Amino acid sequence: MKNLETSSMEEPEKTGMIDTWLDKHSSIYTAATRHAFVVSIRDGSVDLSSFRTWLGQDYLFVRGFVPFVANVLIRAGKESGESSDMEVVLGGLASLYDEIEWFKREGSKWNVDFSTIVPQKANQEYRRFLEALMSSEVKYAVIMTAFWAIEAVYQESFAHCLEDGNKTPAELTGACHRWGNDGFKQYCLSVKNIAERCLENASSEVLAEAENVLVRVLEHEVAFWEMSRGGN
Ligand SMILES: Cc1ncc(CN)c(N)n1
């Protein structure tokens, strides 16, 4: 299985449309990447029943995310015009196999029986949104922007739980390393650079759609954290 932690090449950060949009929508971006649930992991006050809720719901989310990434992969092969896009997305897709195995191990560790878990409203709505994005009507630049945002929120959030001064409980650092490691950060940067390259040549309609989709992803991420914090 491809290991994102060791295989990513260092990519330079470029400033483009996405950073402009993140500045413009900074309050929802901060709400998604510094949510109270994430901050509670970092400061050690996390309610473990919330963590268990997140674990079960995210397992279901990731199973729905696999076909979404597979769709991105097909489109990278057909529509991108850059052969390296496919490798970047393929690396992400391959790592989802490990991610599902990791969830199963965590499920046993935390006594979360995934077979009995029903997706909550925020999860269902997020997955419906992903399904809509898989339509062939949605432009490659738009789906790439969404793909980047989905991955980047987890990267930023969990990296925050590992930054200096954290009191993240030892039993939760595995989750934080899964998305907070440098390889995942570089992979997110590769996806961002693909999205930026596509946005450079996009029409104003496509740019408006990509901006809207970016904000919608952030809203879904906030709702997902909120749902997790609700516990049960
Ligand atoms: C809700 C959510 N968003 C993003 C990711 C990162 N793939 C995730 N696992 N779950």
The ligand as an SDF file (V2000), in Angstrom:
LIG
                    3D

 10 10  0  0  0  0  0  0  0  0999 V2000
  -15.6950   14.2160    7.7370 C   0  0  0  0  0  0  0  0  0  0  0  0
  -14.3400   13.9380    7.1900 C   0  0  0  0  0  0  0  0  0  0  0  0
  -13.7230   14.8710    6.4330 N   0  0  0  0  0  0  0  0  0  0  0  0
  -12.4820   14.5930    5.9100 C   0  0  0  0  0  0  0  0  0  0  0  0
  -11.8590   13.4270    6.1270 C   0  0  0  0  0  0  0  0  0  0  0  0
  -10.4770   13.1560    5.5880 C   0  0  0  0  0  0  0  0  0  0  0  0
  -10.4670   12.2470    4.5270 N   0  0  0  0  0  0  0  0  0  0  0  0
  -12.5360   12.4770    6.8890 C   0  0  0  0  0  0  0  0  0  0  0  0
  -12.0120   11.2660    7.1640 N   0  0  0  0  0  0  0  0  0  0  0  0
  -13.7930   12.7390    7.4320 N   0  0  0  0  0  0  0  0  0  0  0  0
  1  2  1  0
  2  3  1  0
  2 10  2  0
  3  4  2  0
  4  5  1  0
  5  6  1  0
  5  8  2  0
  6  7  1  0
  8  9  1  0
  8 10  1  0
M  END
$$$$
